[in-house]
Amino acid sequence: MNRTDQPAPAAHRLTTPWGDVDLTRFPADPRDQLRAWDAADTYLLKHLAENRTDLSGAVVVVGDRWGALGTALTGADGCSPTLISDSYLGQQATGENLARKDTAGAGATLLTTQDTPPDRVDVLLVRVPKSLALLEEQLHRLRPALHEGTVVIGTGMVKEIHTSTLNLFERIIGRTRTSLAEKKARLIFSTPDLSLSPGRNPWPLRYQLPDGIGPLAGRTVVNHAGVFCAERLDIGTRFLLRHLPRGAEATRIVDLGCGNGVVGTSAALTSPDAEILFTDESHQAVASAEATYAENCGDRPGKAVFRAGDGLADVPDASVDLVLNNPPFHTHQATTDATAWRMFAQAHAALRPGGELWVVGNRHLGYHLKLRRLFGTSELVASDPKFVILKAVRQDGSSKRERGRDQRAQRP
């Protein structure tokens, strides 16, 4: 089975005040039983219906994770919302969920967090993100579009809403209060105060990298809001940068899950003739990587490609020499190795025979076992008390054992 041709999972049905909608996450996985919505979504939808919120104007939904809010609202009382998301995977899910729904001529507009936001907002609905920085940046970007009559409502699970969350709404939007909790979810209500001076938007953030990390030591990194460890270099990436392959003959290198792009940029400085693909599912991350690369490799602009997408799903098989990867072990609030496994499987397919995957991860995650299952073997490159760096080499694929491993590449 091709890595991009998996069967679609059964959609889960969400009952809303405007009818039922069938929702799935993305990427499609028939074994995934996680729903594409939670109590925070249903609480907000119920509140909008019970309070007869006027949805006929300019409705903007920010951070809708899998499209539950946008899909439910599109066509409801003539609503044609603008949906702003940082997640490529979330936008793909939203598009597929909208396609399943008969919206009676109403449509939604999908924007990324890097696109210019609407110049007027009558109803602003915010799904509180995990990153407080991303919330701060998006509220700053949208504030100029608000007016005195704008309805501003945030929603999230109780564990996602903190005093710092409410303080951001209060400081950037205006007077803020919260609802009672319902099924461990809570709503945030803000009243726009046009006389408020919220200060400047501090993002993107620039800082100088520390010494002892290879060719990027002392250079500048650029981080947009929401990127992992945006205010400092995380220790896992720092460890990987100290042990990257030197003088590699690789001509096609991928920084998989690129974040702010420091790994791929360091590889570009080490291998000046190589083409580098920076890919991440976060639009904020890809923008950060592009800015970091331009800051440090501006003299070789044609050697890099920046792509928000589903990892290496669109990369031709056996076309890459080296993949560098610091995989996440959480998706939104869930701790899981599913994303890492998917990245490893995609790398296995994309690498040419003899191509290498280099991975850094916490010791306790046991990535060596997964790499051995996919690649047949893995090598310990370096370790410290917290992290390991592993190298896996794609075999030539000629053996029966290797062909069977290819066919099982998507199965964790």
N, C-alpha and C positions, 0 to 999 in steps of 0.2 A: 504494500500500500504506500502510495506517495505521501510524504509528510504533510502535504496541504490538502489531501483528499479524504479526510476523516469523515465518517458519517455524522450527521447533525444529531445532537441530543434532543430528547423530547422537551418541548417548551413547558414551562411551569405557568399556570394560569393565575393572574392577579385580578382580583375583583376590586373595581374602583367605583366611585360614585357615578361615573359616566359609562360604565359597562366593563366587561372583562377584556383583558389583553393578555396575549401569550408572549412570555419573555424568556430569553436565554442569555447566557453570558457568551463571551468570546475570548479565546478560540473555542470552537465547538469540541466538546468531549463527551461522548455518550455515557461515560462513567461518572461524570461530574453531577452530583445531586444538589449542589449549592444553588439556591435561588438567586435571581437577578434583582432582588429587592429585599428590604427589611422593614422593621417596624417604623423607622424614621421616615421612610418614603410614604407608607400608608397613613401615618399620623398627619403628615403635611397635606396629602390629598384630601383626607377627611375634613381637615380644618378649612381648606379652600372651598369645599362644597357647602359645608354647614354655615359658613359665614358669607356665602354668595359673593365671593370675591370676583370682581369684574375681570375677566380674562380676555376681553375683546381687544385690549390695547397691546402695547409692546411688553410682552412677557419674556423675561430672560431667566434661564435656569443655569446655574453654575455648579459644576462638579457632579452632575448626575452620573453615578458610577457605571451602571449598565443600561441606562436609558429608561428606567421604570417611570420616573417623573415625566420626562419628555414624551414618552409614548402614551402615557395615560392622558396627558393634557392636550396633545395635538388633536385638534378637532373638537375638543370639549368646549361648548359654548362659543364656537368660532375661533378658538385659540390657535395661533400659529407661532409657537415659541421659538426663541433663539436659544440654542443649547451650546454652552461654552464648556469645553473639557480639555484637560491636559493629557488625557489618556487616549492613545491611538486605539487600544483594545476596547476601551469603553465606547469610543465613537463607532467602532465597527459593530459592536453589540447593539448600540442604539439604532444604527442604520438598518440592521437586519430586523430588529423588533418593530421599527416603524413600517418596514415593508410588509409585515404580516398584518398590519392593521388598516382597515378601510377608514381613511380620515375624511371622507366626504369632501374632497377638494382642498382641505386645509393641509398645510405642510409645515415642517420644522426646518429651521436654518441651523446647520452645524458649524460651529466655529471652534478653533483651538484657542488656547490661552495666549498664543502669540499673534492672533489676528486682532484687527482693530475692533473694539466692542461697539455696540449700537450707540448712537448719540442721544437716544431717549429711552428711558426705562420706566414703565408704569407699574409693573410688578416684578420684583427681584426675588428669586427663590434660590437659596444657597444651601447646597448639601455640604456640611462642614467637612473639610478635608483633614487628613491626618496631619498635614504640614501646616503649622500656624503661619509660616512665612508665605505660603501660597495663598492662604486666606487673606493675609494682609495685602499682598500685591493685587489680588483681584478686586478687593474692596476699593483700593486706591484707584484702580483703572476704571471702575464702574461709577464711582461717586459723581463725576461730572455729569453723568447722564440722568441722575436722579432729580426729582422735583419734590415740592412739598407734599404732593398727594401720592407719591410712590409708596406702594406697599412693599415692605422688606421683611422677609421671613427666612430664617435659617432653620435647618433641621439636622438632627444627628442623634446617635445613641448617647445615652447619659454618659458613658465612659469616654465619649469623644468631645464633650463640651465641658470646658474648664473655665475658671475665672478669667484666665488670659484670653480665651475665646470671646467672652462677653466684653472684655475690655477693648478688644479690637473693634467690635461693632460700635461700641460706645464712643470710641475715639475718632473713628473714621466716618461713621454714618450719623449717629445721634443717640438720643435716649433709648436704652435697651432694657428689655425685661424678658423673662423666660416663662414658659408654660409649666404646668404640672407634668410630671413624668407619666407616660402611658406606654406600657409594654417595654419599659426600659429605654424609651425614646423621649426626646424633648424638643420643643420648638423655641426659636429665638425671634423676638419681635423688636425691630428697630424703627424709630421714627426719624426720617431725614431732617437734619438741622442744617439748612443752607448757610447759616452764619458761622458754622464750625470751621476751624482751621486745623485740619488733620495733619499738617506737615507734608513734606515731600515723600514720594514713594522711594524707599531705600534700595529697591531692586532694579537691575541686577547688582550683585556685590562683587567687588574685585579685591583680591588679596595676593600677597607674595607667598610662594611655596617655600617650605623649609629646606635647609641643606640636607645632604645625605640621601637624596632620592634619585640620583642619576642625572640625566641631561636637563631635566626641568627644574633642578634646584635653583632657588632664587628667582624664578620666573613668575609671571603673573597668570592667575587662573580667574575665569569669569564664571559666576554662578547666578543663574536665574532662580527665583523663588520656587521652592518645592523640590529642588534637586537634593539628593541624599547628601547629608553633611555639608550643606551649602556654605557654612561659616568657617569651615576648617577642613583639612584633608583627613579623611577617615584612616584609621590605622591599618585596615586591611589593604586599601589601595596603596598606602605608603610602603607596606611590606612588599607588595607585588612590584612596585616601581624600582625597588632596590635589587630585584632579581630578574628583570626582564631579559630575554635573550639578546645578547649583544652581537652585532655584526651579522645578523641573520640574512640569509639569501632570499628571504621571502619577498615576492613581488606583489602579492595581494594579501593585505592584513586587515582583519576585522576587529574593532573594539566593540564587542558584543555587550549590550547594556551599558552604553558608554558613559552615562552620567555627565559629568562636566568635561569629559574628553581628555583628561590628563594622561590616561594610559595610552590611547591612540596617538596623542600628540607626542608623547615621549618616544613611541615606536617610530614616528615619522622623523624625529631628530636622529634616531639611531640608524634607521634605514632610509636615507634620503631619496632613493629611487623607487621606493615602494608606493603603491596605491593603498590608501587607507579608507575603509568604510566605517563610519561611526553610526551606530544604530541603537535606538532605544525606543521604548513604547511611550515615553514621556516627551511631549513637545518642548517642555521647558528644558529638559536634559539635552535634547538635540541642539537647541538654540545656544545653550551653555557651551557645548562641545565646539560648535562652529565659532563662537566668539573666542574661546580659549585657543583653538587652532590658529585663527587669524592673528591673535596677539603674538603667537610664538613661531608660526610658520607662514607668515604672510608672503614670503618670497616663493612659495610653491603652491599656489591656490588650486591648480589643476590636478593635484595629486590626492585630493580628499573628496569624499562624498558623504553627505549628512542626510540621514533618513529616519523619520519616525515610522515605525512599523512593528510587525510581529516577528521580532528577532531576525532570523535568517530565512524566513519562510519564502521570500521572493528571490533568494540568491540561488543561482544554478548549482546543481550538484557537482561536486569534484572540481570547484573553480577557485578555491581559496587555499593559501599556503599556511596561514597562521591565524588563529583566533585567540584573542585575549579576553578573559571573562572574570568578573567579580560578581557572581550572581546574587540577587536578593533572595532572602529566605522568608519573605512575607509578601502578601498581596493584600492591600488595604489593611484591615485589622487581623487578618488570618495568617498564622505562621504555618508555612508549608514548603515542601521542597519541589512542588509541581513545576514552578517556574524554572528552577535550576535544571530539572530533568529535561524540560522542553528545550532549554538552551543547549544542553549537552547533545541532545538528539539532533537538533538542527545543525550544530557544529559538525557532528559526525558525518552528516549527509553533505554538507557544503565543502568540507575539506577534500583536497585531492589526496590520492594515495601518498603517504609519506608526510602529509600536512599535520600540523601540531595544534592541539588545544591546550592552552595554559590557563589554569584556574586557581584562584585564591579563595579560601573559605575557612570558616572556623573549624578547628580540629574535630569537634564533636559531631559535625554534620555528616561525616562518613562519605564524602564525595568520591573517595577512591573506589568504593564498592560500585557506585553507579558508573564510573568511568570504565572500570574493568568489564562491567556487563555490556557496555556499548562498544568499547574499543578493543576488548580482549586483555588489555593491560593498562597500567598507569604507573608513572614514575614520580617519586617524591623529589622535588627540586630543592625545596628549602622548608624549614619549619622553625617555629618559635613556640613558646608555651601556649599561645592562643590560636595561631594560624598555620596553615600548610599551603604550599604551592605545589600543584600537581601538573604533570605533563602527560597527555595521552596522544598517541600517534595513530593516525588512520592507516589501516593496513591496505593492501592492494585490492582487496575484495574478490580475489580469484578463488578463494577456498569456499567450500560448502559451509563451513562454520561462519565465515565472514558474511556470506550472503544471508544466512539465517539471522545473524545479528542485525543486518540492515532491515530486515522485515519486521524485527521486533523493536526497532528504534523508538517508536512512539509509546511503548508500553512500560510504565514505571514498575 
